[in-house]
Amino acid sequence: MAERIPPLYALRAFEVAARSCSFTRAAEELSLTQSAISRHIRNLEELFGCHLFERKGPKLQLTDAGQGLAQELKAGFKLIEDACLPFRANAGHLRLKAPSSLTMRWLLQVLEKLKETDPGLPIQLSSVWMDIDSVDFYAEPYDCAILLGDGHFGAQTECCKLFDEWLIPICASKALGSQAWSLDTLQQHELIHPSSDRRDWRRWLRRVDRDEQVRLDRGKVFGTLDQGIAAAMRGHGVSIADLGLVLEDVREGLLALPFKSAVGTGDSYYLVWLKGSLRKERILAFRDFLGGELPQLDLPGVEFL
């Protein structure tokens, strides 16, 4: 007699709950009640004869058995997804995840060009806000992603570097004036911070040896690089931005560079995909197209530090 196999929906409930160690989040993701998630997991524990979760104070954690099962199910559901992929209505689409600011400032225009030049390579884009760029190909429905990082996105991934991140101050063209800017000039303007931790201004000022001379506890704080760029363009202050994402606005006179020093962060944008992906041929075709559309950082007078 064949061994009893647990119901697929119960295994899925456990796999989703294991990712966040939260029955509430699993219930939200699967559109179930929290009690239904709890019941599925309790049934699995009775079937397996072991606990899958345990409480450590207020926190829910996986047991050793739960960790082992979660790892195997993660790979198993990925195999099921890959098996079903050729039969999906949008099977020809590459499912791409990308950060929101990169999407608005560069990627949308690139994808429009791809649609015109190679309609046989359709892209299904998901633009996502991420504090730290990441992707989990086993848990998220993507074939590839464009991420900002140091090139290390997990042992099961492959990647191709696209372009480096270079931070540089920006302001509205009308705010530039006719005189060269000094730090005193900068102090007279409102600072715009693209993130709540103010890390981008801090990085730039430290590299130009001026981090002790400019107060970072003042100014406006935004949630994304794109919001900071938009605020600067409308004359609300001086922001800090990735040079590769503001090139066209600078060339068209919508933005100006009050300082000509671009500071490298050590991070770059990468196209990332899962090793052994069934879509690798299409991903590599997409990679080759992106290689011809990268920002050309050739603005006159800009110094790269």
C-alpha positions in Angstrom: 0.0 0.0 0.0 1.3 3.5 -0.9 2.1 5.7 2.0 -0.4 8.4 2.8 0.7 11.7 1.2 -0.2 14.9 3.1 -2.7 17.2 1.3 -1.0 19.7 -1.0 -2.9 22.6 0.5 -1.7 21.7 4.0 1.9 21.5 2.8 1.5 24.9 1.0 0.1 26.4 4.2 3.1 25.2 6.1 5.6 26.4 3.5 4.2 29.9 3.4 4.0 30.1 7.2 7.6 28.8 7.5 8.9 31.7 5.4 7.8 34.4 7.9 7.2 32.2 11.0 3.8 33.9 11.1 0.4 32.2 10.8 -1.2 35.7 10.3 1.0 36.5 7.3 0.5 33.1 5.8 -3.3 33.5 6.2 -3.1 36.9 4.4 -1.0 35.5 1.5 -3.2 32.5 1.0 -6.5 34.3 1.6 -7.4 31.9 4.5 -8.2 32.4 8.2 -5.4 32.1 10.8 -7.3 29.2 12.4 -7.3 27.4 9.0 -3.5 27.8 8.8 -3.2 26.6 12.3 -5.4 23.6 11.6 -3.4 22.6 8.5 -0.1 22.7 10.4 -1.6 20.8 13.4 -2.8 18.0 11.0 0.7 17.8 9.5 2.3 17.5 13.0 -0.1 14.7 13.9 0.7 12.9 10.6 4.5 13.3 11.0 4.5 12.7 14.7 6.6 15.8 15.5 6.3 19.5 16.1 7.1 21.8 13.2 6.9 25.1 15.1 7.7 26.1 18.7 7.3 29.2 20.7 10.4 31.0 22.1 8.8 33.7 24.3 6.4 35.7 22.0 8.1 34.5 18.8 7.2 31.5 16.7 10.1 29.5 15.4 10.7 26.5 13.3 11.9 23.3 15.0 14.7 21.3 13.4 12.1 19.1 11.8 10.2 22.2 10.6 13.4 23.7 9.1 14.1 20.5 7.2 10.6 20.2 5.8 10.5 23.9 4.8 13.7 23.6 2.9 12.5 20.5 1.0 9.1 21.9 0.3 10.6 25.2 -1.0 12.4 23.3 -3.7 9.5 21.0 -4.3 7.0 23.8 -5.0 9.5 25.4 -7.3 9.6 22.2 -9.3 5.8 22.2 -9.5 5.8 25.8 -10.6 8.4 25.1 -13.3 6.4 22.1 -14.5 3.3 24.2 -14.9 5.0 27.2 -16.5 4.9 26.0 -20.2 1.1 25.7 -19.9 0.4 29.1 -18.5 -1.4 31.7 -20.7 1.5 34.1 -20.4 4.2 31.4 -20.7 6.2 33.4 -23.2 6.7 36.3 -20.8 9.8 36.8 -18.7 8.6 37.8 -15.2 10.9 40.5 -14.0 11.3 42.1 -10.5 12.9 45.5 -10.3 13.2 48.3 -7.7 10.8 51.2 -8.2 13.2 54.1 -8.7 15.3 52.2 -11.3 12.0 51.4 -13.0 10.8 54.9 -13.2 14.1 56.5 -14.1 15.6 54.0 -16.6 13.9 50.7 -17.0 10.5 51.7 -18.4 12.0 53.5 -21.3 14.3 50.5 -22.0 11.4 48.0 -22.0 9.4 50.2 -24.4 12.4 50.0 -26.8 12.6 46.2 -26.3 8.9 46.0 -27.2 9.5 47.8 -30.5 12.7 46.0 -31.5 12.1 42.5 -30.2 8.3 41.8 -29.7 9.2 38.1 -29.3 10.7 38.7 -25.9 7.8 40.1 -23.8 8.6 41.2 -20.2 6.1 41.1 -17.4 7.4 43.7 -15.0 6.7 44.0 -11.3 8.1 47.3 -9.9 8.7 46.8 -6.1 9.9 49.1 -3.4 12.7 47.4 -1.5 14.7 48.9 1.4 17.4 46.2 0.6 17.2 44.8 -2.9 16.6 41.0 -2.8 14.7 38.2 -4.5 13.7 34.7 -3.4 13.0 32.8 -6.6 11.5 29.9 -4.7 9.0 32.0 -2.9 8.4 34.9 -5.4 6.9 34.5 -8.9 9.8 35.9 -10.9 12.2 34.5 -13.5 14.8 37.2 -13.1 15.3 40.5 -11.2 17.4 43.6 -11.5 18.9 44.3 -8.1 21.3 46.8 -6.5 24.0 45.1 -4.5 27.6 43.8 -4.4 27.0 40.8 -6.8 26.3 38.2 -4.1 22.6 37.3 -4.2 22.7 33.7 -3.0 24.5 30.5 -3.9 21.6 29.4 -6.1 21.7 32.4 -8.3 23.7 33.7 -11.3 24.0 37.4 -12.2 25.4 39.8 -14.7 26.6 43.3 -13.8 24.8 46.1 -15.6 26.1 49.4 -14.3 27.6 51.0 -11.1 25.9 53.3 -8.7 27.5 56.8 -8.5 26.0 59.3 -6.1 26.0 63.0 -7.0 24.1 66.1 -5.7 21.3 67.5 -7.9 19.1 70.5 -8.0 16.7 72.3 -10.2 18.5 74.2 -13.0 17.0 77.5 -11.9 18.6 77.0 -8.4 22.1 76.5 -9.8 23.0 80.2 -10.3 26.0 81.5 -12.1 28.6 81.0 -9.4 30.4 77.7 -8.4 28.9 76.1 -5.4 30.8 75.8 -2.1 29.7 74.0 1.1 28.4 77.3 2.4 26.1 77.5 -0.7 24.9 74.0 0.1 24.2 74.9 3.7 21.9 77.7 2.4 19.7 75.2 0.6 17.2 72.7 1.9 18.7 69.1 1.8 16.5 66.4 0.4 17.1 62.9 1.7 16.0 60.0 -0.5 15.9 57.6 2.5 15.1 58.0 6.2 18.6 56.9 7.3 20.2 59.7 5.2 22.9 57.3 4.1 23.3 58.7 0.6 24.3 62.2 1.7 26.5 60.7 4.4 28.3 58.6 1.9 28.9 61.5 -0.5 30.1 64.0 2.2 32.4 61.4 3.7 34.1 60.7 0.4 34.7 64.4 -0.3 35.9 64.9 3.3 33.1 67.2 4.3 31.0 65.0 6.5 31.8 67.1 9.6 30.8 70.4 7.9 27.2 69.7 6.8 24.4 69.0 9.2 22.4 65.9 8.1 19.6 66.3 10.7 17.9 68.9 8.6 15.9 68.9 5.4 13.1 66.8 3.9 13.1 63.0 4.0 11.5 60.9 1.3 11.0 57.1 0.9 12.6 56.6 -2.6 15.3 58.0 -4.8 12.7 58.9 -7.4 10.8 61.0 -5.0 13.9 62.9 -4.0 14.7 63.5 -7.7 11.2 64.8 -8.4 11.3 67.1 -5.4 14.7 68.6 -6.5 13.4 69.0 -10.0 10.5 71.1 -8.7 12.9 73.4 -6.7 12.3 72.0 -3.2 15.9 71.6 -2.4 19.1 69.8 -3.2 18.9 66.0 -3.4 21.5 63.2 -3.9 20.9 60.8 -6.7 22.4 58.0 -8.8 24.1 59.7 -11.8 23.0 56.9 -14.1 19.3 57.6 -13.3 19.4 61.4 -13.9 21.5 61.6 -17.0 18.7 62.5 -19.4 17.2 65.1 -17.0 20.6 66.7 -16.7 21.2 66.7 -20.5 17.7 68.2 -21.1 18.3 70.9 -18.5 15.6 69.7 -16.1 18.2 69.1 -13.4 21.7 70.6 -12.7 24.8 69.3 -10.9 25.9 71.9 -8.3 29.0 69.7 -7.6 30.8 67.7 -10.2 32.1 64.9 -7.9 30.4 61.5 -8.3 31.0 59.1 -5.5 31.0 55.4 -6.1 29.1 53.4 -3.4 30.6 50.0 -4.3 27.2 48.7 -5.3 26.0 48.1 -8.8 22.8 47.0 -10.6 22.8 43.4 -11.6 20.5 41.2 -13.6 19.9 38.1 -11.4 18.4 34.7 -12.1 18.2 31.2 -10.6 20.8 28.7 -11.6 19.3 26.0 -13.9 16.3 28.3 -14.8 14.1 26.8 -17.5 14.0 30.4 -18.9 17.8 30.9 -19.1 17.8 31.2 -22.9 15.3 34.1 -22.8 17.0 35.6 -19.8 20.4 35.7 -21.6 18.7 37.3 -24.6 17.2 39.9 -22.3 20.7 40.4 -20.7 22.2 41.0 -24.1 19.6 43.6 -25.0 20.1 45.4 -21.7 23.9 45.5 -22.4 23.2 47.8 -25.3 21.0 50.2 -23.3 23.1 51.0 -20.3 23.5 54.6 -19.1 26.5 56.4 -20.7 28.2 58.4 -17.9 29.9 60.9 -20.2 28.7 64.2 -18.8 31.5 66.8 -19.2 33.4 67.9 -16.1 32.2 65.1 -13.9 34.9 63.6 -11.6 34.5 60.0 -10.5 35.7 59.3 -7.0 
